[in-house]
Amino acid sequence: MAQERVKMRKQLGLLEGVAIILGIIFGSGIFISPKEVIEKTGSVWAALSVWAACGGLATLGAMSYAELGTTLAQSGGDYHYINEAYGSLPAFLYLWDANLVFVPSTNAIMSLTFANNVLSPIFPNCPIDQLCRKLIAAATICLLTFINAYDVKVTTRVQNVFMFTKIASLAVIIIGGIVWMARGGIEYFEDGWAGTKTSIGDWSVAFYSGIFSYSGWNYLNFMTEELKDPFKNLPRAIYISLPLVTGIYLLANIAYMAVLGPNGVKATEAIAVDFAIAALGFMRWVMPLLVAIATFGGLSVHIMTSSRMCFAGARNGHMPELLAHINFKCMTPLPSLVFLMLISLIMLIPDNLTTLITYCTVVESFFTTLSCSAVLWLRYKKPDLPRPIKVQLWMPSTFVFASTILLIVPILSEPIAVIAGALMTLAGVPVYYAFVKTRPKFVTDLSTKFTHTCQKLFLSAVEDEEY
């Protein structure tokens, strides 16, 4: 028997592609962000307008990524597109921020949300112990890292189940809201614009909270090399997922508003649980379980996809060599998975991670905007590139313009988040020139010794050159 090449397997079809996108988007955001959106906009219809606008913006971005993903058909997503369009330094800075800030922070937030929904039904009348919550979150991250390292096919099969469970949990909320309104519970919509805020700064924060809930629409692009027939399945998965997500999010928020009202949404700390108590009666016990499953599945697929970004960066010399290795038994990027697991566990140390949402979203939105602008730049710079999918230029142009406005406004409304994001990003510049552009010999020697040691531990090898 011929020895199997060490490379990623093409084992993801259209259903798995849709499940990956929905699995990430239907994470913890829809159960966290409604409170922030209504607080910053001030009224029911204003909040719903933000959710609709964020869905439209995500759809335009996803359409642009369909062109990028089929034109530059390698794994790595944003990292790969920024590298091709703008060069090595911006691509490294994306990896720097992603691996040290918004990927592990998102893992931590999702794992803590899962722990909350596991513990709340068990201790309904007691405050949740912080250490207990963090230990469950840490164990969840470790377990899902192991599952993802063991077999991608097993992970995606389980993910398909999680996808339908997540849709079911939101369907329960939507149906409960429809029944509530059919019984006459529409008073909060009759003067739905009352109390609308006029502060541009508040609205920008509301948009960032909404965008956080939609984040993940670009993560399937991290796994292009593992998709079967990516030229067809990548854009199809995007076209199916984004309209579905937008519609479900709008209906879920309408249900929240109908049952809890704007003041109830502002006051809640666990919106799905409070909704279930108010609207579902004897079925209220099912909601924490469904939310926990939804968050668990979202965390699983986020761990899987983000590790491919780390792997792609290491393959290009922007991360330690070890992270470009693949376990030759399971054919998964085990070192990258373990690396992100360790950083995610560190992010569990602070007591409150929700303050990171605006900061993380500002930084991630900057690089997403840069990636989408690559559609425009590559049309000019490399007009002869084969483009199986070619979107109309108004789509990336509108996305880039709207996202740029959203990046400018927080300079006044959330200067600390913007300054922190800028400083964190700029801190990567000296690291790039010291360790990537001109790597000292002693660093190379240490890296080589460390890699050889870890190869034995992870049973890993560098990927075959033909990728």
C-alpha positions as CSV (number, residue, x, y, z in Angstrom):
1,M,0.0,0.0,0.0
2,A,1.3,3.4,-0.9
3,Q,2.1,5.7,2.1
4,E,-0.5,8.4,2.6
5,R,0.8,11.9,2.0
6,V,1.0,14.2,5.0
7,K,-1.6,16.8,4.0
8,M,-5.1,18.0,4.8
9,R,-7.8,15.7,3.5
10,K,-10.7,17.1,1.3
11,Q,-13.6,15.7,3.4
12,L,-16.0,18.7,3.8
13,G,-19.1,18.9,1.6
14,L,-21.8,21.5,1.2
15,L,-23.7,20.5,4.4
16,E,-20.5,20.6,6.4
17,G,-19.7,24.0,5.0
18,V,-23.1,25.4,6.0
19,A,-22.8,23.7,9.4
20,I,-19.4,25.4,9.9
21,I,-20.7,28.9,9.1
22,L,-23.9,28.5,11.1
23,G,-22.0,26.7,13.9
24,I,-19.7,29.7,14.4
25,I,-22.3,32.5,13.9
26,F,-24.9,30.7,16.1
27,G,-22.5,30.8,19.1
28,S,-22.9,33.0,22.1
29,G,-23.5,36.3,20.4
30,I,-27.2,36.1,20.0
31,F,-27.5,35.3,23.7
32,I,-25.2,38.2,24.8
33,S,-25.5,41.1,22.3
34,P,-29.3,41.9,22.4
35,K,-28.9,43.6,25.8
36,E,-26.1,45.9,24.5
37,V,-27.9,46.7,21.2
38,I,-31.1,47.9,22.9
39,E,-29.1,49.8,25.6
40,K,-27.2,51.8,23.0
41,T,-30.0,52.4,20.5
42,G,-32.8,53.0,23.1
43,S,-35.8,51.7,21.3
44,V,-37.3,48.5,19.8
45,W,-37.3,49.5,16.2
46,A,-33.9,51.1,16.3
47,A,-32.5,47.9,17.8
48,L,-34.1,45.7,15.1
49,S,-32.8,48.1,12.4
50,V,-29.3,47.5,13.7
51,W,-29.7,43.7,13.6
52,A,-31.0,44.0,10.0
53,A,-28.2,46.3,8.9
54,C,-25.5,44.1,10.5
55,G,-27.0,41.1,8.6
56,G,-26.9,43.1,5.3
57,L,-23.3,44.2,6.0
58,A,-22.3,40.6,6.8
59,T,-23.9,39.3,3.6
60,L,-22.0,41.9,1.5
61,G,-18.8,40.9,3.1
62,A,-19.5,37.2,2.7
63,M,-20.2,37.7,-1.0
64,S,-16.9,39.4,-1.4
65,Y,-15.2,36.6,0.4
66,A,-16.7,34.2,-2.0
67,E,-14.7,35.8,-4.8
68,L,-11.5,35.8,-2.6
69,G,-12.0,32.2,-1.5
70,T,-12.3,30.9,-5.1
71,T,-9.6,33.2,-6.6
72,L,-7.0,32.5,-3.9
73,A,-8.0,29.0,-3.1
74,Q,-5.8,28.2,-0.1
75,S,-6.6,27.8,3.6
76,G,-5.9,30.7,5.9
77,G,-8.8,33.0,5.1
78,D,-8.1,36.7,5.9
79,Y,-4.4,36.0,6.5
80,H,-4.0,34.5,3.0
81,Y,-5.9,37.3,1.3
82,I,-4.0,40.1,3.1
83,N,-0.7,38.5,2.4
84,E,-1.5,38.2,-1.4
85,A,-2.8,41.7,-1.7
86,Y,-0.8,43.8,0.7
87,G,2.3,41.8,1.6
88,S,4.0,40.1,4.5
89,L,3.9,42.7,7.3
90,P,0.1,43.3,7.3
91,A,-0.5,39.6,7.1
92,F,1.7,39.0,10.1
93,L,0.0,41.7,12.1
94,Y,-3.4,40.0,11.4
95,L,-1.9,36.7,12.8
96,W,-0.5,38.6,15.7
97,D,-3.8,40.1,16.7
98,A,-5.8,37.0,15.9
99,N,-3.7,34.5,17.8
100,L,-3.1,36.7,20.9
101,V,-6.4,38.6,21.1
102,F,-9.6,37.9,19.3
103,V,-9.5,34.2,18.6
104,P,-8.6,33.1,22.2
105,S,-10.8,35.8,23.7
106,T,-13.8,34.5,21.6
107,N,-13.0,30.9,22.7
108,A,-13.0,32.1,26.4
109,I,-16.3,34.0,26.1
110,M,-18.0,31.1,24.4
111,S,-16.7,28.5,26.9
112,L,-17.8,30.7,29.8
113,T,-21.2,31.2,28.3
114,F,-21.5,27.4,28.0
115,A,-20.5,27.0,31.6
116,N,-23.1,29.5,32.7
117,N,-25.9,27.7,31.0
118,V,-24.7,24.3,32.4
119,L,-24.6,25.6,36.0
120,S,-27.7,27.9,36.0
121,P,-30.3,25.1,36.0
122,I,-28.3,23.1,38.6
123,F,-28.0,26.1,41.0
124,P,-31.0,28.2,40.1
125,N,-31.1,30.2,43.3
126,C,-27.4,30.5,44.0
127,P,-24.7,32.7,42.6
128,I,-22.3,30.8,40.3
129,D,-18.8,30.3,41.8
130,Q,-16.3,32.0,39.5
131,L,-13.7,29.3,39.9
132,C,-16.2,26.5,39.2
133,R,-17.3,28.3,36.1
134,K,-13.7,28.8,34.9
135,L,-12.8,25.2,35.5
136,I,-15.8,23.9,33.5
137,A,-14.9,26.4,30.7
138,A,-11.3,25.2,30.7
139,A,-12.3,21.5,30.6
140,T,-14.6,22.3,27.7
141,I,-11.8,24.0,25.7
142,C,-9.5,21.0,26.4
143,L,-12.1,18.4,25.4
144,L,-13.0,20.2,22.2
145,T,-9.3,20.6,21.3
146,F,-8.9,16.9,21.7
147,I,-11.9,16.0,19.6
148,N,-10.8,18.4,16.8
149,A,-7.3,16.9,16.9
150,Y,-8.6,13.4,16.8
151,D,-10.6,13.5,13.5
152,V,-12.0,16.3,11.4
153,K,-14.7,14.0,10.0
154,V,-16.0,13.1,13.4
155,T,-16.0,16.8,14.4
156,T,-18.0,17.8,11.3
157,R,-20.5,15.0,11.7
158,V,-21.1,16.1,15.3
159,Q,-21.2,19.7,14.0
160,N,-24.1,18.8,11.7
161,V,-26.1,17.7,14.7
162,F,-25.2,20.8,16.6
163,M,-26.2,23.0,13.7
164,F,-29.8,21.6,13.7
165,T,-29.8,21.8,17.5
166,K,-28.9,25.5,17.4
167,I,-31.5,26.2,14.8
168,A,-34.0,24.3,17.0
169,S,-33.1,26.4,20.0
170,L,-33.7,29.7,18.1
171,A,-36.8,28.2,16.5
172,V,-38.2,27.6,20.0
173,I,-37.6,31.2,20.8
174,I,-39.2,32.4,17.5
175,I,-42.3,30.2,17.8
176,G,-42.7,31.2,21.5
177,G,-42.6,34.8,20.4
178,I,-45.1,34.3,17.6
179,V,-47.5,32.6,19.9
180,W,-47.0,35.4,22.5
181,M,-47.8,38.1,19.8
182,A,-50.7,36.1,18.4
183,R,-52.2,36.3,21.9
184,G,-52.0,40.1,21.8
185,G,-48.5,40.8,23.2
186,I,-47.5,43.5,20.7
187,E,-47.7,46.6,22.9
188,Y,-43.9,47.1,22.8
189,F,-44.1,47.6,19.0
190,E,-46.9,50.1,18.9
191,D,-44.6,53.1,19.7
192,G,-41.4,51.2,18.9
193,W,-39.3,54.3,18.1
194,A,-39.9,55.9,21.5
195,G,-36.7,56.6,23.4
196,T,-34.4,56.2,20.3
197,K,-30.9,57.7,21.1
198,T,-29.3,60.1,18.7
199,S,-25.7,59.6,19.8
200,I,-23.5,58.4,16.9
201,G,-21.1,56.9,19.4
202,D,-23.9,54.8,21.1
203,W,-25.1,53.6,17.7
204,S,-21.5,52.6,16.7
205,V,-21.2,50.5,19.8
206,A,-24.6,48.9,19.1
207,F,-23.4,48.0,15.6
208,Y,-20.2,46.4,17.0
209,S,-22.3,44.3,19.4
210,G,-24.5,43.2,16.4
211,I,-21.5,42.5,14.3
212,F,-20.0,40.4,17.1
213,S,-23.1,38.2,16.9
214,Y,-22.6,37.7,13.1
215,S,-18.9,37.2,13.4
216,G,-17.7,33.9,11.8
217,W,-19.3,34.3,8.4
218,N,-15.7,34.3,6.9
219,Y,-14.3,31.3,8.8
220,L,-15.2,28.7,6.2
221,N,-12.5,30.4,4.0
222,F,-9.9,29.3,6.6
223,M,-10.6,25.7,5.4
224,T,-10.7,26.0,1.7
225,E,-8.2,23.2,1.1
226,E,-10.4,20.8,3.0
227,L,-13.5,21.5,1.0
228,K,-14.7,19.2,-1.7
229,D,-15.1,21.2,-4.9
230,P,-14.5,24.5,-3.2
231,F,-15.4,26.6,-6.3
232,K,-19.0,25.4,-5.9
233,N,-19.4,24.6,-2.3
234,L,-17.7,27.7,-0.8
235,P,-20.0,30.3,-2.4
236,R,-23.1,28.0,-2.1
237,A,-22.5,27.6,1.7
238,I,-22.2,31.4,2.0
239,Y,-25.3,32.1,-0.1
240,I,-27.4,29.6,2.0
241,S,-26.1,30.6,5.4
242,L,-26.1,34.4,5.6
243,P,-29.8,35.1,4.6
244,L,-30.8,32.3,6.9
245,V,-28.8,33.8,9.8
246,T,-30.2,37.3,9.2
247,G,-33.8,36.1,9.1
248,I,-33.4,34.0,12.3
249,Y,-31.7,36.7,14.2
250,L,-34.3,39.3,13.3
251,L,-37.2,36.9,14.3
252,A,-35.4,36.0,17.6
253,N,-34.9,39.6,18.6
254,I,-38.6,40.3,17.7
255,A,-39.5,37.5,20.1
256,Y,-37.2,38.8,22.8
257,M,-38.8,42.3,22.5
258,A,-42.3,41.0,22.4
259,V,-42.0,38.9,25.6
260,L,-39.5,40.8,27.7
261,G,-39.9,44.3,26.4
262,P,-36.9,46.7,26.0
263,N,-36.6,47.1,29.8
264,G,-36.6,43.4,30.3
265,V,-33.9,42.9,27.7
266,K,-31.8,45.6,29.3
267,A,-32.1,44.0,32.7
268,T,-31.4,40.4,31.8
269,E,-28.1,38.6,32.3
270,A,-29.3,35.4,30.5
271,I,-31.8,36.5,27.9
272,A,-32.8,33.0,26.6
273,V,-33.4,31.7,30.1
274,D,-35.5,34.7,31.1
275,F,-37.4,34.4,27.8
276,A,-38.1,30.8,28.5
277,I,-39.3,31.5,32.1
278,A,-41.7,34.2,30.8
279,A,-43.0,32.5,27.6
280,L,-42.5,28.7,27.7
281,G,-44.0,27.7,31.0
282,F,-43.3,24.1,31.8
283,M,-40.8,23.9,28.9
284,R,-38.5,26.5,30.4
285,W,-36.1,23.9,31.5
286,V,-35.2,23.1,27.9
287,M,-33.7,26.5,27.0
288,P,-30.5,26.5,29.1
289,L,-29.8,23.0,27.7
290,L,-30.3,24.2,24.1
291,V,-28.2,27.3,24.6
292,A,-25.5,25.2,26.2
293,I,-25.5,22.8,23.2
294,A,-25.5,25.8,20.7
295,T,-22.5,27.4,22.4
296,F,-20.7,24.1,22.7
297,G,-21.0,23.5,19.0
298,G,-20.0,27.1,18.1
299,L,-16.9,26.8,20.2
300,S,-16.0,23.5,18.6
301,V,-16.1,24.8,15.1
302,H,-14.4,28.0,16.1
303,I,-11.5,26.0,17.5
304,M,-11.3,23.9,14.3
305,T,-11.3,26.8,11.8
306,S,-9.1,29.2,13.7
307,S,-6.3,26.5,14.0
308,R,-6.2,26.5,10.2
309,M,-5.4,30.2,10.1
310,C,-2.5,29.6,12.6
311,F,-1.4,26.6,10.5
312,A,-1.4,28.7,7.2
313,G,0.7,31.5,8.9
314,A,3.3,29.1,10.1
315,R,3.5,27.5,6.7
316,N,4.5,30.9,5.3
317,G,7.1,31.5,8.0
318,H,5.0,34.0,10.0
319,M,4.6,31.7,13.0
320,P,6.9,29.1,14.6
321,E,7.7,26.3,12.3
322,L,6.1,23.7,14.6
323,L,2.7,25.2,14.0
324,A,2.9,24.2,10.3
325,H,3.1,20.5,11.2
326,I,0.4,17.9,10.9
327,N,-0.2,14.8,13.0
328,F,0.6,12.0,10.6
329,K,-2.0,9.7,12.1
330,C,-5.0,11.9,12.2
331,M,-3.9,14.4,9.5
332,T,-4.9,17.4,11.7
333,P,-2.8,20.4,12.7
334,L,-2.3,19.2,16.2
335,P,0.4,21.7,17.3
336,S,-1.7,24.7,16.2
337,L,-4.7,23.3,18.0
338,V,-2.7,22.9,21.2
339,F,-1.1,26.4,20.9
340,L,-4.5,28.1,20.6
341,M,-5.9,26.0,23.4
342,L,-3.1,27.2,25.8
343,I,-3.7,30.9,24.8
344,S,-7.5,30.4,25.3
345,L,-6.9,29.0,28.8
346,I,-4.9,32.1,29.7
347,M,-7.8,34.3,28.6
348,L,-10.0,32.6,31.2
349,I,-8.0,34.2,34.0
350,P,-9.7,37.6,34.1
351,D,-13.1,37.7,35.9
352,N,-15.0,39.6,33.2
353,L,-14.3,39.1,29.5
354,T,-17.4,40.9,28.1
355,T,-15.5,44.2,28.2
356,L,-13.2,42.7,25.5
357,I,-16.1,42.4,23.0
358,T,-15.8,46.0,21.6
359,Y,-12.0,45.9,21.6
360,C,-11.9,42.5,19.9
361,T,-14.5,43.5,17.3
362,V,-12.8,46.8,16.5
363,V,-9.5,45.0,15.8
364,E,-11.1,42.1,13.9
365,S,-13.3,44.5,11.9
366,F,-10.2,46.5,10.8
367,F,-8.7,43.4,9.3
368,T,-12.0,42.2,7.8
369,T,-12.3,45.5,6.1
370,L,-8.7,45.2,4.8
371,S,-9.5,41.7,3.5
372,C,-12.6,42.9,1.6
373,S,-10.7,45.8,0.1
374,A,-8.3,43.1,-1.4
375,V,-11.1,42.4,-3.8
376,L,-10.8,45.9,-5.2
377,W,-7.1,46.0,-5.0
378,L,-6.6,42.7,-6.8
379,R,-9.0,43.6,-9.5
380,Y,-6.6,46.5,-10.2
381,K,-3.3,44.9,-9.4
382,K,-4.0,41.4,-11.0
383,P,-6.9,41.8,-13.4
384,D,-6.0,38.5,-15.2
385,L,-6.3,36.2,-12.2
386,P,-8.9,33.4,-12.8
387,R,-12.0,34.4,-10.9
388,P,-14.6,31.5,-10.8
389,I,-16.8,33.8,-8.7
390,K,-16.8,37.5,-9.7
391,V,-19.0,39.8,-7.6
392,Q,-20.2,43.2,-8.6
393,L,-17.8,45.9,-7.3
394,W,-20.5,47.8,-5.5
395,M,-20.6,44.9,-3.0
396,P,-17.1,45.1,-1.6
397,S,-17.1,48.9,-2.1
398,T,-20.2,49.3,0.1
399,F,-18.8,46.9,2.7
400,V,-15.5,48.7,2.9
401,F,-17.1,52.2,3.1
402,A,-19.6,51.2,5.8
403,S,-16.9,49.3,7.8
404,T,-14.5,52.3,7.6
405,I,-17.2,54.6,9.0
406,L,-17.7,52.2,11.8
407,L,-14.0,52.1,12.5
408,I,-13.7,55.9,12.6
409,V,-16.6,56.6,14.9
410,P,-15.3,54.6,17.9
411,I,-12.3,56.9,18.0
412,L,-14.6,59.4,19.8
413,S,-17.0,57.0,21.5
414,E,-14.6,54.2,22.6
415,P,-11.1,55.7,22.5
416,I,-9.7,53.3,25.0
417,A,-10.7,50.2,22.9
418,V,-9.3,51.8,19.7
419,I,-6.1,52.9,21.3
420,A,-5.6,49.5,23.0
421,G,-6.3,47.8,19.6
422,A,-3.9,50.1,17.8
423,L,-1.1,49.6,20.4
424,M,-1.6,45.8,20.4
425,T,-1.3,45.8,16.6
426,L,1.7,48.1,16.4
427,A,3.5,46.0,19.1
428,G,3.7,43.3,16.4
429,V,5.8,45.5,14.1
430,P,9.1,45.1,16.0
431,V,8.4,41.5,16.6
432,Y,8.0,41.0,12.8
433,Y,11.3,42.7,12.0
434,A,13.2,41.1,14.9
435,F,12.0,37.5,14.5
436,V,10.4,37.1,11.1
437,K,12.1,39.4,8.6
438,T,15.6,39.0,10.0
439,R,15.5,36.1,12.4
440,P,18.7,35.8,14.5
441,K,20.7,32.6,14.3
442,F,20.2,31.7,18.0
443,V,16.4,32.0,17.5
444,T,16.5,29.7,14.5
445,D,18.6,27.2,16.4
446,L,16.3,27.3,19.4
447,S,13.3,27.0,17.2
448,T,14.8,24.0,15.4
449,K,15.6,22.1,18.7
450,F,12.1,22.9,20.1
451,T,10.5,21.7,16.9
452,H,12.4,18.4,16.8
453,T,11.4,17.8,20.5
454,C,7.7,18.6,19.9
455,Q,7.6,16.5,16.7
456,K,8.1,13.4,18.9
457,L,5.5,14.6,21.4
458,F,2.8,15.4,18.7
459,L,3.8,12.7,16.2
460,S,3.8,15.4,13.6
461,A,5.6,16.2,10.3
462,V,5.7,19.1,7.9
463,E,3.0,19.0,5.2
464,D,4.0,17.7,1.8
465,E,5.1,20.5,-0.5
466,E,2.3,20.0,-3.0
467,Y,-0.6,22.0,-1.6
